[in-house]
Amino acid sequence: MYLKEHIVRVENIKTLQALDAAKIDHKVIAVFMTCEGIPLQACDVSAIINSYDALGCKKAPSKKARALINAKQLGEEDESLPCPAAY
């Protein structure tokens, strides 16, 4: 399983990549994305662009990917965890 195939908002990452490929400064990209409702800093933009490319270079074993998914589901189903603040 490739983790890159399971990122929820991949279109946002494609937008970041397109703006980066157009040589737009990461500070400007961060402001643009913040205006679109996705608060980012310039360092976040750089990290996302660099990390996303690395996700597709190595296949994660299905057993490990399943463990990650199960861990996330356990956290979602646990009634003892406090509810995050609503905005």
N, CA, C and O atoms as a Maestro MAE file, in Angstrom:
{
 s_m_m2io_version
 :::
 2.0.0
}

f_m_ct {
 s_m_title
 :::
 protein
 m_atom[348] {
  # First column is atom index #
  i_m_mmod_type
  r_m_x_coord
  r_m_y_coord
  r_m_z_coord
  i_m_residue_number
  s_m_chain_name
  s_m_pdb_residue_name
  s_m_pdb_atom_name
  i_m_atomic_number
  :::
  1 25 0.845 -1.168 0.000 1 A "MET " " N  " 7
  2 3 0.000 0.000 0.000 1 A "MET " " CA " 6
  3 2 0.896 1.239 0.000 1 A "MET " " C  " 6
  4 15 1.817 1.346 0.810 1 A "MET " " O  " 8
  5 25 0.627 2.151 -0.892 2 A "TYR " " N  " 7
  6 3 1.350 3.415 -0.926 2 A "TYR " " CA " 6
  7 2 0.563 4.452 -0.130 2 A "TYR " " C  " 6
  8 15 -0.613 4.693 -0.404 2 A "TYR " " O  " 8
  9 25 1.218 5.063 0.855 3 A "LEU " " N  " 7
  10 3 0.536 6.050 1.692 3 A "LEU " " CA " 6
  11 2 0.053 7.236 0.874 3 A "LEU " " C  " 6
  12 15 -0.965 7.847 1.201 3 A "LEU " " O  " 8
  13 25 0.776 7.564 -0.186 4 A "LYS " " N  " 7
  14 3 0.428 8.696 -1.035 4 A "LYS " " CA " 6
  15 2 -0.989 8.554 -1.606 4 A "LYS " " C  " 6
  16 15 -1.666 9.554 -1.845 4 A "LYS " " O  " 8
  17 25 -1.430 7.322 -1.820 5 A "GLU " " N  " 7
  18 3 -2.749 7.076 -2.397 5 A "GLU " " CA " 6
  19 2 -3.877 7.317 -1.403 5 A "GLU " " C  " 6
  20 15 -5.045 7.337 -1.793 5 A "GLU " " O  " 8
  21 25 -3.553 7.500 -0.136 6 A "HIS " " N  " 7
  22 3 -4.583 7.604 0.887 6 A "HIS " " CA " 6
  23 2 -4.628 8.952 1.580 6 A "HIS " " C  " 6
  24 15 -5.283 9.087 2.613 6 A "HIS " " O  " 8
  25 25 -3.964 9.933 1.049 7 A "ILE " " N  " 7
  26 3 -4.028 11.276 1.618 7 A "ILE " " CA " 6
  27 2 -5.368 11.894 1.218 7 A "ILE " " C  " 6
  28 15 -5.745 11.883 0.046 7 A "ILE " " O  " 8
  29 25 -6.070 12.427 2.200 8 A "VAL " " N  " 7
  30 3 -7.455 12.852 1.996 8 A "VAL " " CA " 6
  31 2 -7.578 14.029 1.030 8 A "VAL " " C  " 6
  32 15 -8.405 13.992 0.120 8 A "VAL " " O  " 8
  33 25 -6.808 15.019 1.205 9 A "ARG " " N  " 7
  34 3 -6.938 16.229 0.381 9 A "ARG " " CA " 6
  35 2 -5.765 16.384 -0.562 9 A "ARG " " C  " 6
  36 15 -5.035 17.374 -0.508 9 A "ARG " " O  " 8
  37 25 -5.591 15.400 -1.424 10 A "VAL " " N  " 7
  38 3 -4.451 15.425 -2.335 10 A "VAL " " CA " 6
  39 2 -4.524 16.613 -3.301 10 A "VAL " " C  " 6
  40 15 -3.491 17.079 -3.783 10 A "VAL " " O  " 8
  41 25 -5.740 17.107 -3.589 11 A "GLU " " N  " 7
  42 3 -5.840 18.251 -4.504 11 A "GLU " " CA " 6
  43 2 -5.185 19.483 -3.914 11 A "GLU " " C  " 6
  44 15 -4.673 20.322 -4.655 11 A "GLU " " O  " 8
  45 25 -5.190 19.614 -2.579 12 A "ASN " " N  " 7
  46 3 -4.499 20.737 -1.948 12 A "ASN " " CA " 6
  47 2 -2.991 20.622 -2.137 12 A "ASN " " C  " 6
  48 15 -2.309 21.626 -2.341 12 A "ASN " " O  " 8
  49 25 -2.480 19.420 -2.070 13 A "ILE " " N  " 7
  50 3 -1.042 19.210 -2.266 13 A "ILE " " CA " 6
  51 2 -0.675 19.473 -3.721 13 A "ILE " " C  " 6
  52 15 0.379 20.043 -4.001 13 A "ILE " " O  " 8
  53 25 -1.530 19.064 -4.641 14 A "LYS " " N  " 7
  54 3 -1.283 19.329 -6.064 14 A "LYS " " CA " 6
  55 2 -1.252 20.840 -6.317 14 A "LYS " " C  " 6
  56 15 -0.465 21.322 -7.133 14 A "LYS " " O  " 8
  57 25 -2.109 21.577 -5.616 15 A "THR " " N  " 7
  58 3 -2.102 23.038 -5.744 15 A "THR " " CA " 6
  59 2 -0.779 23.604 -5.243 15 A "THR " " C  " 6
  60 15 -0.182 24.467 -5.887 15 A "THR " " O  " 8
  61 25 -0.326 23.117 -4.093 16 A "LEU " " N  " 7
  62 3 0.974 23.566 -3.553 16 A "LEU " " CA " 6
  63 2 2.095 23.275 -4.541 16 A "LEU " " C  " 6
  64 15 2.957 24.123 -4.772 16 A "LEU " " O  " 8
  65 25 2.086 22.080 -5.124 17 A "GLN " " N  " 7
  66 3 3.135 21.705 -6.075 17 A "GLN " " CA " 6
  67 2 3.097 22.582 -7.324 17 A "GLN " " C  " 6
  68 15 4.143 22.986 -7.832 17 A "GLN " " O  " 8
  69 25 1.897 22.875 -7.818 18 A "ALA " " N  " 7
  70 3 1.772 23.705 -9.014 18 A "ALA " " CA " 6
  71 2 2.288 25.121 -8.755 18 A "ALA " " C  " 6
  72 15 2.990 25.694 -9.589 18 A "ALA " " O  " 8
  73 25 1.940 25.675 -7.607 19 A "LEU " " N  " 7
  74 3 2.410 27.021 -7.262 19 A "LEU " " CA " 6
  75 2 3.921 27.034 -7.052 19 A "LEU " " C  " 6
  76 15 4.602 27.981 -7.445 19 A "LEU " " O  " 8
  77 25 4.443 25.972 -6.429 20 A "ASP " " N  " 7
  78 3 5.892 25.865 -6.237 20 A "ASP " " CA " 6
  79 2 6.605 25.739 -7.580 20 A "ASP " " C  " 6
  80 15 7.657 26.345 -7.782 20 A "ASP " " O  " 8
  81 25 6.037 24.952 -8.502 21 A "ALA " " N  " 7
  82 3 6.640 24.776 -9.826 21 A "ALA " " CA " 6
  83 2 6.643 26.088 -10.609 21 A "ALA " " C  " 6
  84 15 7.495 26.298 -11.472 21 A "ALA " " O  " 8
  85 25 5.685 26.970 -10.303 22 A "ALA " " N  " 7
  86 3 5.625 28.280 -10.955 22 A "ALA " " CA " 6
  87 2 6.586 29.277 -10.305 22 A "ALA " " C  " 6
  88 15 6.576 30.463 -10.635 22 A "ALA " " O  " 8
  89 25 7.417 28.785 -9.376 23 A "LYS " " N  " 7
  90 3 8.434 29.591 -8.688 23 A "LYS " " CA " 6
  91 2 7.825 30.692 -7.821 23 A "LYS " " C  " 6
  92 15 8.414 31.762 -7.664 23 A "LYS " " O  " 8
  93 25 6.642 30.424 -7.259 24 A "ILE " " N  " 7
  94 3 6.015 31.371 -6.344 24 A "ILE " " CA " 6
  95 2 6.600 31.138 -4.951 24 A "ILE " " C  " 6
  96 15 6.734 29.998 -4.507 24 A "ILE " " O  " 8
  97 25 6.939 32.213 -4.281 25 A "ASP " " N  " 7
  98 3 7.541 32.136 -2.949 25 A "ASP " " CA " 6
  99 2 6.610 31.392 -1.991 25 A "ASP " " C  " 6
  100 15 5.390 31.545 -2.051 25 A "ASP " " O  " 8
  101 25 7.200 30.591 -1.114 26 A "HIS " " N  " 7
  102 3 6.406 29.795 -0.185 26 A "HIS " " CA " 6
  103 2 5.613 30.657 0.800 26 A "HIS " " C  " 6
  104 15 4.578 30.220 1.304 26 A "HIS " " O  " 8
  105 25 6.082 31.867 1.077 27 A "LYS " " N  " 7
  106 3 5.309 32.778 1.929 27 A "LYS " " CA " 6
  107 2 4.019 33.186 1.233 27 A "LYS " " C  " 6
  108 15 2.968 33.279 1.868 27 A "LYS " " O  " 8
  109 25 4.097 33.429 -0.067 28 A "VAL " " N  " 7
  110 3 2.921 33.814 -0.848 28 A "VAL " " CA " 6
  111 2 1.960 32.630 -0.949 28 A "VAL " " C  " 6
  112 15 0.746 32.805 -0.841 28 A "VAL " " O  " 8
  113 25 2.493 31.440 -1.154 29 A "ILE " " N  " 7
  114 3 1.662 30.236 -1.222 29 A "ILE " " CA " 6
  115 2 0.940 30.039 0.117 29 A "ILE " " C  " 6
  116 15 -0.241 29.692 0.144 29 A "ILE " " O  " 8
  117 25 1.653 30.262 1.223 30 A "ALA " " N  " 7
  118 3 1.049 30.107 2.544 30 A "ALA " " CA " 6
  119 2 -0.103 31.087 2.740 30 A "ALA " " C  " 6
  120 15 -1.146 30.718 3.277 30 A "ALA " " O  " 8
  121 25 0.077 32.319 2.313 31 A "VAL " " N  " 7
  122 3 -0.989 33.318 2.426 31 A "VAL " " CA " 6
  123 2 -2.179 32.911 1.561 31 A "VAL " " C  " 6
  124 15 -3.325 33.013 1.999 31 A "VAL " " O  " 8
  125 25 -1.921 32.456 0.348 32 A "PHE " " N  " 7
  126 3 -2.988 32.012 -0.549 32 A "PHE " " CA " 6
  127 2 -3.787 30.877 0.078 32 A "PHE " " C  " 6
  128 15 -5.018 30.912 0.079 32 A "PHE " " O  " 8
  129 25 -3.089 29.862 0.617 33 A "MET " " N  " 7
  130 3 -3.767 28.715 1.206 33 A "MET " " CA " 6
  131 2 -4.538 29.118 2.462 33 A "MET " " C  " 6
  132 15 -5.615 28.583 2.726 33 A "MET " " O  " 8
  133 25 -3.993 30.057 3.236 34 A "THR " " N  " 7
  134 3 -4.692 30.547 4.414 34 A "THR " " CA " 6
  135 2 -5.984 31.250 4.012 34 A "THR " " C  " 6
  136 15 -7.011 31.094 4.672 34 A "THR " " O  " 8
  137 25 -5.931 32.015 2.941 35 A "CYS " " N  " 7
  138 3 -7.138 32.679 2.435 35 A "CYS " " CA " 6
  139 2 -8.178 31.659 1.953 35 A "CYS " " C  " 6
  140 15 -9.377 31.938 1.962 35 A "CYS " " O  " 8
  141 25 -7.718 30.496 1.540 36 A "GLU " " N  " 7
  142 3 -8.609 29.422 1.090 36 A "GLU " " CA " 6
  143 2 -9.127 28.576 2.258 36 A "GLU " " C  " 6
  144 15 -9.843 27.596 2.051 36 A "GLU " " O  " 8
  145 25 -8.760 28.960 3.481 37 A "GLY " " N  " 7
  146 3 -9.252 28.253 4.650 37 A "GLY " " CA " 6
  147 2 -8.327 27.162 5.166 37 A "GLY " " C  " 6
  148 15 -8.727 26.364 6.014 37 A "GLY " " O  " 8
  149 25 -7.093 27.116 4.667 38 A "ILE " " N  " 7
  150 3 -6.112 26.130 5.111 38 A "ILE " " CA " 6
  151 2 -4.930 26.902 5.693 38 A "ILE " " C  " 6
  152 15 -4.017 27.281 4.960 38 A "ILE " " O  " 8
  153 25 -4.943 27.137 7.006 39 A "PRO " " N  " 7
  154 3 -3.876 27.953 7.604 39 A "PRO " " CA " 6
  155 2 -2.515 27.262 7.522 39 A "PRO " " C  " 6
  156 15 -2.319 26.188 8.093 39 A "PRO " " O  " 8
  157 25 -1.594 27.877 6.819 40 A "LEU " " N  " 7
  158 3 -0.238 27.347 6.654 40 A "LEU " " CA " 6
  159 2 0.777 28.463 6.834 40 A "LEU " " C  " 6
  160 15 0.488 29.636 6.596 40 A "LEU " " O  " 8
  161 25 1.966 28.075 7.257 41 A "GLN " " N  " 7
  162 3 3.120 28.955 7.287 41 A "GLN " " CA " 6
  163 2 4.035 28.541 6.135 41 A "GLN " " C  " 6
  164 15 3.876 27.457 5.573 41 A "GLN " " O  " 8
  165 25 4.978 29.391 5.787 42 A "ALA " " N  " 7
  166 3 5.906 29.085 4.686 42 A "ALA " " CA " 6
  167 2 6.669 27.793 4.953 42 A "ALA " " C  " 6
  168 15 6.902 27.007 4.034 42 A "ALA " " O  " 8
  169 25 7.058 27.569 6.204 43 A "CYS " " N  " 7
  170 3 7.787 26.336 6.529 43 A "CYS " " CA " 6
  171 2 6.905 25.105 6.352 43 A "CYS " " C  " 6
  172 15 7.399 24.033 6.005 43 A "CYS " " O  " 8
  173 25 5.593 25.254 6.591 44 A "ASP " " N  " 7
  174 3 4.653 24.153 6.372 44 A "ASP " " CA " 6
  175 2 4.575 23.797 4.889 44 A "ASP " " C  " 6
  176 15 4.557 22.623 4.518 44 A "ASP " " O  " 8
  177 25 4.528 24.826 4.055 45 A "VAL " " N  " 7
  178 3 4.473 24.608 2.612 45 A "VAL " " CA " 6
  179 2 5.703 23.832 2.149 45 A "VAL " " C  " 6
  180 15 5.586 22.861 1.400 45 A "VAL " " O  " 8
  181 25 6.870 24.260 2.594 46 A "SER " " N  " 7
  182 3 8.117 23.576 2.223 46 A "SER " " CA " 6
  183 2 8.111 22.128 2.690 46 A "SER " " C  " 6
  184 15 8.480 21.226 1.937 46 A "SER " " O  " 8
  185 25 7.696 21.908 3.927 47 A "ALA " " N  " 7
  186 3 7.684 20.548 4.484 47 A "ALA " " CA " 6
  187 2 6.710 19.645 3.735 47 A "ALA " " C  " 6
  188 15 7.028 18.490 3.454 47 A "ALA " " O  " 8
  189 25 5.542 20.154 3.414 48 A "ILE " " N  " 7
  190 3 4.539 19.346 2.700 48 A "ILE " " CA " 6
  191 2 5.042 18.977 1.314 48 A "ILE " " C  " 6
  192 15 4.931 17.823 0.898 48 A "ILE " " O  " 8
  193 25 5.589 19.941 0.602 49 A "ILE " " N  " 7
  194 3 6.083 19.675 -0.750 49 A "ILE " " CA " 6
  195 2 7.201 18.635 -0.717 49 A "ILE " " C  " 6
  196 15 7.212 17.710 -1.529 49 A "ILE " " O  " 8
  197 25 8.131 18.780 0.210 50 A "ASN " " N  " 7
  198 3 9.250 17.839 0.302 50 A "ASN " " CA " 6
  199 2 8.810 16.463 0.781 50 A "ASN " " C  " 6
  200 15 9.294 15.448 0.280 50 A "ASN " " O  " 8
  201 25 7.908 16.421 1.736 51 A "SER " " N  " 7
  202 3 7.470 15.144 2.303 51 A "SER " " CA " 6
  203 2 6.590 14.359 1.348 51 A "SER " " C  " 6
  204 15 6.690 13.134 1.283 51 A "SER " " O  " 8
  205 25 5.735 15.037 0.612 52 A "TYR " " N  " 7
  206 3 4.796 14.346 -0.274 52 A "TYR " " CA " 6
  207 2 5.533 13.532 -1.331 52 A "TYR " " C  " 6
  208 15 5.147 12.402 -1.631 52 A "TYR " " O  " 8
  209 25 6.583 14.101 -1.888 53 A "ASP " " N  " 7
  210 3 7.347 13.373 -2.903 53 A "ASP " " CA " 6
  211 2 7.996 12.124 -2.317 53 A "ASP " " C  " 6
  212 15 8.129 11.108 -3.000 53 A "ASP " " O  " 8
  213 25 8.397 12.202 -1.060 54 A "ALA " " N  " 7
  214 3 9.040 11.058 -0.411 54 A "ALA " " CA " 6
  215 2 8.055 9.929 -0.116 54 A "ALA " " C  " 6
  216 15 8.464 8.776 0.013 54 A "ALA " " O  " 8
  217 25 6.756 10.244 -0.006 55 A "LEU " " N  " 7
  218 3 5.769 9.210 0.307 55 A "LEU " " CA " 6
  219 2 5.646 8.160 -0.787 55 A "LEU " " C  " 6
  220 15 5.337 7.004 -0.496 55 A "LEU " " O  " 8
  221 25 5.877 8.533 -2.019 56 A "GLY " " N  " 7
  222 3 5.678 7.603 -3.114 56 A "GLY " " CA " 6
  223 2 6.889 6.766 -3.473 56 A "GLY " " C  " 6
  224 15 6.816 5.949 -4.392 56 A "GLY " " O  " 8
  225 25 7.987 6.943 -2.783 57 A "CYS " " N  " 7
  226 3 9.205 6.253 -3.198 57 A "CYS " " CA " 6
  227 2 9.383 4.881 -2.554 57 A "CYS " " C  " 6
  228 15 10.211 4.097 -3.018 57 A "CYS " " O  " 8
  229 25 8.638 4.574 -1.511 58 A "LYS " " N  " 7
  230 3 8.785 3.278 -0.860 58 A "LYS " " CA " 6
  231 2 7.416 2.743 -0.468 58 A "LYS " " C  " 6
  232 15 6.597 3.464 0.102 58 A "LYS " " O  " 8
  233 25 7.176 1.488 -0.775 59 A "LYS " " N  " 7
  234 3 5.894 0.872 -0.469 59 A "LYS " " CA " 6
  235 2 5.887 0.400 0.984 59 A "LYS " " C  " 6
  236 15 6.817 -0.265 1.440 59 A "LYS " " O  " 8
  237 25 4.815 0.759 1.703 60 A "ALA " " N  " 7
  238 3 4.669 0.329 3.096 60 A "ALA " " CA " 6
  239 2 4.038 -1.054 3.120 60 A "ALA " " C  " 6
  240 15 3.081 -1.304 2.387 60 A "ALA " " O  " 8
  241 25 4.548 -1.951 3.941 61 A "PRO " " N  " 7
  242 3 3.942 -3.278 4.047 61 A "PRO " " CA " 6
  243 2 2.483 -3.170 4.506 61 A "PRO " " C  " 6
  244 15 2.157 -2.340 5.355 61 A "PRO " " O  " 8
  245 25 1.621 -3.998 3.952 62 A "SER " " N  " 7
  246 3 0.193 -3.957 4.288 62 A "SER " " CA " 6
  247 2 -0.043 -4.127 5.782 62 A "SER " " C  " 6
  248 15 -0.951 -3.510 6.339 62 A "SER " " O  " 8
  249 25 0.758 -4.948 6.433 63 A "LYS " " N  " 7
  250 3 0.601 -5.188 7.864 63 A "LYS " " CA " 6
  251 2 0.814 -3.892 8.656 63 A "LYS " " C  " 6
  252 15 0.062 -3.606 9.588 63 A "LYS " " O  " 8
  253 25 1.825 -3.116 8.293 64 A "LYS " " N  " 7
  254 3 2.106 -1.857 8.988 64 A "LYS " " CA " 6
  255 2 1.019 -0.821 8.676 64 A "LYS " " C  " 6
  256 15 0.575 -0.095 9.565 64 A "LYS " " O  " 8
  257 25 0.603 -0.760 7.428 65 A "ALA " " N  " 7
  258 3 -0.444 0.189 7.044 65 A "ALA " " CA " 6
  259 2 -1.739 -0.137 7.777 65 A "ALA " " C  " 6
  260 15 -2.427 0.770 8.244 65 A "ALA " " O  " 8
  261 25 -2.078 -1.402 7.882 66 A "ARG " " N  " 7
  262 3 -3.286 -1.821 8.591 66 A "ARG " " CA " 6
  263 2 -3.178 -1.450 10.071 66 A "ARG " " C  " 6
  264 15 -4.168 -1.029 10.668 66 A "ARG " " O  " 8
  265 25 -2.000 -1.597 10.670 67 A "ALA " " N  " 7
  266 3 -1.798 -1.237 12.074 67 A "ALA " " CA " 6
  267 2 -2.024 0.264 12.274 67 A "ALA " " C  " 6
  268 15 -2.619 0.667 13.273 67 A "ALA " " O  " 8
  269 25 -1.559 1.092 11.343 68 A "LEU " " N  " 7
  270 3 -1.770 2.541 11.428 68 A "LEU " " CA " 6
  271 2 -3.252 2.886 11.349 68 A "LEU " " C  " 6
  272 15 -3.742 3.728 12.102 68 A "LEU " " O  " 8
  273 25 -3.958 2.235 10.437 69 A "ILE " " N  " 7
  274 3 -5.394 2.485 10.273 69 A "ILE " " CA " 6
  275 2 -6.149 2.049 11.524 69 A "ILE " " C  " 6
  276 15 -7.030 2.765 12.001 69 A "ILE " " O  " 8
  277 25 -5.805 0.880 12.055 70 A "ASN " " N  " 7
  278 3 -6.466 0.384 13.268 70 A "ASN " " CA " 6
  279 2 -6.221 1.304 14.458 70 A "ASN " " C  " 6
  280 15 -7.132 1.547 15.250 70 A "ASN " " O  " 8
  281 25 -4.997 1.818 14.592 71 A "ALA " " N  " 7
  282 3 -4.673 2.728 15.690 71 A "ALA " " CA " 6
  283 2 -5.507 4.002 15.594 71 A "ALA " " C  " 6
  284 15 -5.982 4.511 16.609 71 A "ALA " " O  " 8
  285 25 -5.684 4.508 14.405 72 A "LYS " " N  " 7
  286 3 -6.498 5.713 14.221 72 A "LYS " " CA " 6
  287 2 -7.951 5.438 14.590 72 A "LYS " " C  " 6
  288 15 -8.594 6.261 15.241 72 A "LYS " " O  " 8
  289 25 -8.467 4.289 14.178 73 A "GLN " " N  " 7
  290 3 -9.856 3.944 14.490 73 A "GLN " " CA " 6
  291 2 -10.064 3.757 15.988 73 A "GLN " " C  " 6
  292 15 -11.116 4.123 16.511 73 A "GLN " " O  " 8
  293 25 -9.089 3.199 16.679 74 A "LEU " " N  " 7
  294 3 -9.206 3.037 18.133 74 A "LEU " " CA " 6
  295 2 -9.358 4.390 18.816 74 A "LEU " " C  " 6
  296 15 -10.166 4.546 19.731 74 A "LEU " " O  " 8
  297 25 -8.582 5.356 18.368 75 A "GLY " " N  " 7
  298 3 -8.670 6.696 18.937 75 A "GLY " " CA " 6
  299 2 -10.006 7.355 18.663 75 A "GLY " " C  " 6
  300 15 -10.527 8.081 19.510 75 A "GLY " " O  " 8
  301 25 -10.571 7.108 17.480 76 A "GLU " " N  " 7
  302 3 -11.859 7.705 17.121 76 A "GLU " " CA " 6
  303 2 -13.002 7.086 17.908 76 A "GLU " " C  " 6
  304 15 -13.990 7.765 18.189 76 A "GLU " " O  " 8
  305 25 -12.891 5.822 18.266 77 A "GLU " " N  " 7
  306 3 -13.971 5.104 18.937 77 A "GLU " " CA " 6
  307 2 -13.875 5.155 20.451 77 A "GLU " " C  " 6
  308 15 -14.788 4.685 21.130 77 A "GLU " " O  " 8
  309 25 -12.814 5.702 21.000 78 A "ASP " " N  " 7
  310 3 -12.593 5.716 22.443 78 A "ASP " " CA " 6
  311 2 -13.403 6.841 23.081 78 A "ASP " " C  " 6
  312 15 -13.111 8.019 22.878 78 A "ASP " " O  " 8
  313 25 -14.421 6.468 23.852 79 A "GLU " " N  " 7
  314 3 -15.299 7.446 24.506 79 A "GLU " " CA " 6
  315 2 -14.613 8.168 25.666 79 A "GLU " " C  " 6
  316 15 -15.079 9.224 26.093 79 A "GLU " " O  " 8
  317 25 -13.515 7.617 26.179 80 A "SER " " N  " 7
  318 3 -12.853 8.231 27.329 80 A "SER " " CA " 6
  319 2 -11.978 9.424 26.937 80 A "SER " " C  " 6
  320 15 -11.597 10.219 27.796 80 A "SER " " O  " 8
  321 25 -11.657 9.553 25.649 81 A "LEU " " N  " 7
  322 3 -10.833 10.681 25.206 81 A "LEU " " CA " 6
  323 2 -11.674 11.955 25.166 81 A "LEU " " C  " 6
  324 15 -12.840 11.911 24.771 81 A "LEU " " O  " 8
  325 25 -11.104 13.077 25.564 82 A "PRO " " N  " 7
  326 3 -11.876 14.330 25.525 82 A "PRO " " CA " 6
  327 2 -12.165 14.751 24.088 82 A "PRO " " C  " 6
  328 15 -11.364 14.513 23.184 82 A "PRO " " O  " 8
  329 25 -13.292 15.363 23.898 83 A "CYS " " N  " 7
  330 3 -13.683 15.856 22.571 83 A "CYS " " CA " 6
  331 2 -12.871 17.104 22.274 83 A "CYS " " C  " 6
  332 15 -12.713 17.959 23.146 83 A "CYS " " O  " 8
  333 25 -12.346 17.227 21.043 84 A "PRO " " N  " 7
  334 3 -11.598 18.453 20.718 84 A "PRO " " CA " 6
  335 2 -12.520 19.675 20.730 84 A "PRO " " C  " 6
  336 15 -13.720 19.571 20.475 84 A "PRO " " O  " 8
  337 25 -11.948 20.796 21.024 85 A "ALA " " N  " 7
  338 3 -12.735 22.035 21.070 85 A "ALA " " CA " 6
  339 2 -13.353 22.320 19.720 85 A "ALA " " C  " 6
  340 15 -12.686 22.190 18.694 85 A "ALA " " O  " 8
  341 25 -14.607 22.705 19.703 86 A "ALA " " N  " 7
  342 3 -15.299 23.056 18.457 86 A "ALA " " CA " 6
  343 2 -15.085 24.539 18.198 86 A "ALA " " C  " 6
  344 15 -15.095 25.354 19.120 86 A "ALA " " O  " 8
  345 25 -14.893 24.870 16.940 87 A "TYR " " N  " 7
  346 3 -14.665 26.267 16.570 87 A "TYR " " CA " 6
  347 2 -15.852 26.804 15.831 87 A "TYR " " C  " 6
  348 15 -15.856 27.968 15.431 87 A "TYR " " O  " 8
  :::
 }
 m_bond[347] {
  # First column is bond index #
  i_m_from
  i_m_to
  i_m_order
  :::
  1 1 2 1
  2 2 3 1
  3 3 4 2
  4 3 5 1
  5 5 6 1
  6 6 7 1
  7 7 8 2
  8 7 9 1
  9 9 10 1
  10 10 11 1
  11 11 12 2
  12 11 13 1
  13 13 14 1
  14 14 15 1
  15 15 16 2
  16 15 17 1
  17 17 18 1
  18 18 19 1
  19 19 20 2
  20 19 21 1
  21 21 22 1
  22 22 23 1
  23 23 24 2
  24 23 25 1
  25 25 26 1
  26 26 27 1
  27 27 28 2
  28 27 29 1
  29 29 30 1
  30 30 31 1
  31 31 32 2
  32 31 33 1
  33 33 34 1
  34 34 35 1
  35 35 36 2
  36 35 37 1
  37 37 38 1
  38 38 39 1
  39 39 40 2
  40 39 41 1
  41 41 42 1
  42 42 43 1
  43 43 44 2
  44 43 45 1
  45 45 46 1
  46 46 47 1
  47 47 48 2
  48 47 49 1
  49 49 50 1
  50 50 51 1
  51 51 52 2
  52 51 53 1
  53 53 54 1
  54 54 55 1
  55 55 56 2
  56 55 57 1
  57 57 58 1
  58 58 59 1
  59 59 60 2
  60 59 61 1
  61 61 62 1
  62 62 63 1
  63 63 64 2
  64 63 65 1
  65 65 66 1
  66 66 67 1
  67 67 68 2
  68 67 69 1
  69 69 70 1
  70 70 71 1
  71 71 72 2
  72 71 73 1
  73 73 74 1
  74 74 75 1
  75 75 76 2
  76 75 77 1
  77 77 78 1
  78 78 79 1
  79 79 80 2
  80 79 81 1
  81 81 82 1
  82 82 83 1
  83 83 84 2
  84 83 85 1
  85 85 86 1
  86 86 87 1
  87 87 88 2
  88 87 89 1
  89 89 90 1
  90 90 91 1
  91 91 92 2
  92 91 93 1
  93 93 94 1
  94 94 95 1
  95 95 96 2
  96 95 97 1
  97 97 98 1
  98 98 99 1
  99 99 100 2
  100 99 101 1
  101 101 102 1
  102 102 103 1
  103 103 104 2
  104 103 105 1
  105 105 106 1
  106 106 107 1
  107 107 108 2
  108 107 109 1
  109 109 110 1
  110 110 111 1
  111 111 112 2
  112 111 113 1
  113 113 114 1
  114 114 115 1
  115 115 116 2
  116 115 117 1
  117 117 118 1
  118 118 119 1
  119 119 120 2
  120 119 121 1
  121 121 122 1
  122 122 123 1
  123 123 124 2
  124 123 125 1
  125 125 126 1
  126 126 127 1
  127 127 128 2
  128 127 129 1
  129 129 130 1
  130 130 131 1
  131 131 132 2
  132 131 133 1
  133 133 134 1
  134 134 135 1
  135 135 136 2
  136 135 137 1
  137 137 138 1
  138 138 139 1
  139 139 140 2
  140 139 141 1
  141 141 142 1
  142 142 143 1
  143 143 144 2
  144 143 145 1
  145 145 146 1
  146 146 147 1
  147 147 148 2
  148 147 149 1
  149 149 150 1
  150 150 151 1
  151 151 152 2
  152 151 153 1
  153 153 154 1
  154 154 155 1
  155 155 156 2
  156 155 157 1
  157 157 158 1
  158 158 159 1
  159 159 160 2
  160 159 161 1
  161 161 162 1
  162 162 163 1
  163 163 164 2
  164 163 165 1
  165 165 166 1
  166 166 167 1
  167 167 168 2
  168 167 169 1
  169 169 170 1
  170 170 171 1
  171 171 172 2
  172 171 173 1
  173 173 174 1
  174 174 175 1
  175 175 176 2
  176 175 177 1
  177 177 178 1
  178 178 179 1
  179 179 180 2
  180 179 181 1
  181 181 182 1
  182 182 183 1
  183 183 184 2
  184 183 185 1
  185 185 186 1
  186 186 187 1
  187 187 188 2
  188 187 189 1
  189 189 190 1
  190 190 191 1
  191 191 192 2
  192 191 193 1
  193 193 194 1
  194 194 195 1
  195 195 196 2
  196 195 197 1
  197 197 198 1
  198 198 199 1
  199 199 200 2
  200 199 201 1
  201 201 202 1
  202 202 203 1
  203 203 204 2
  204 203 205 1
  205 205 206 1
  206 206 207 1
  207 207 208 2
  208 207 209 1
  209 209 210 1
  210 210 211 1
  211 211 212 2
  212 211 213 1
  213 213 214 1
  214 214 215 1
  215 215 216 2
  216 215 217 1
  217 217 218 1
  218 218 219 1
  219 219 220 2
  220 219 221 1
  221 221 222 1
  222 222 223 1
  223 223 224 2
  224 223 225 1
  225 225 226 1
  226 226 227 1
  227 227 228 2
  228 227 229 1
  229 229 230 1
  230 230 231 1
  231 231 232 2
  232 231 233 1
  233 233 234 1
  234 234 235 1
  235 235 236 2
  236 235 237 1
  237 237 238 1
  238 238 239 1
  239 239 240 2
  240 239 241 1
  241 241 242 1
  242 242 243 1
  243 243 244 2
  244 243 245 1
  245 245 246 1
  246 246 247 1
  247 247 248 2
  248 247 249 1
  249 249 250 1
  250 250 251 1
  251 251 252 2
  252 251 253 1
  253 253 254 1
  254 254 255 1
  255 255 256 2
  256 255 257 1
  257 257 258 1
  258 258 259 1
  259 259 260 2
  260 259 261 1
  261 261 262 1
  262 262 263 1
  263 263 264 2
  264 263 265 1
  265 265 266 1
  266 266 267 1
  267 267 268 2
  268 267 269 1
  269 269 270 1
  270 270 271 1
  271 271 272 2
  272 271 273 1
  273 273 274 1
  274 274 275 1
  275 275 276 2
  276 275 277 1
  277 277 278 1
  278 278 279 1
  279 279 280 2
  280 279 281 1
  281 281 282 1
  282 282 283 1
  283 283 284 2
  284 283 285 1
  285 285 286 1
  286 286 287 1
  287 287 288 2
  288 287 289 1
  289 289 290 1
  290 290 291 1
  291 291 292 2
  292 291 293 1
  293 293 294 1
  294 294 295 1
  295 295 296 2
  296 295 297 1
  297 297 298 1
  298 298 299 1
  299 299 300 2
  300 299 301 1
  301 301 302 1
  302 302 303 1
  303 303 304 2
  304 303 305 1
  305 305 306 1
  306 306 307 1
  307 307 308 2
  308 307 309 1
  309 309 310 1
  310 310 311 1
  311 311 312 2
  312 311 313 1
  313 313 314 1
  314 314 315 1
  315 315 316 2
  316 315 317 1
  317 317 318 1
  318 318 319 1
  319 319 320 2
  320 319 321 1
  321 321 322 1
  322 322 323 1
  323 323 324 2
  324 323 325 1
  325 325 326 1
  326 326 327 1
  327 327 328 2
  328 327 329 1
  329 329 330 1
  330 330 331 1
  331 331 332 2
  332 331 333 1
  333 333 334 1
  334 334 335 1
  335 335 336 2
  336 335 337 1
  337 337 338 1
  338 338 339 1
  339 339 340 2
  340 339 341 1
  341 341 342 1
  342 342 343 1
  343 343 344 2
  344 343 345 1
  345 345 346 1
  346 346 347 1
  347 347 348 2
  :::
 }
}
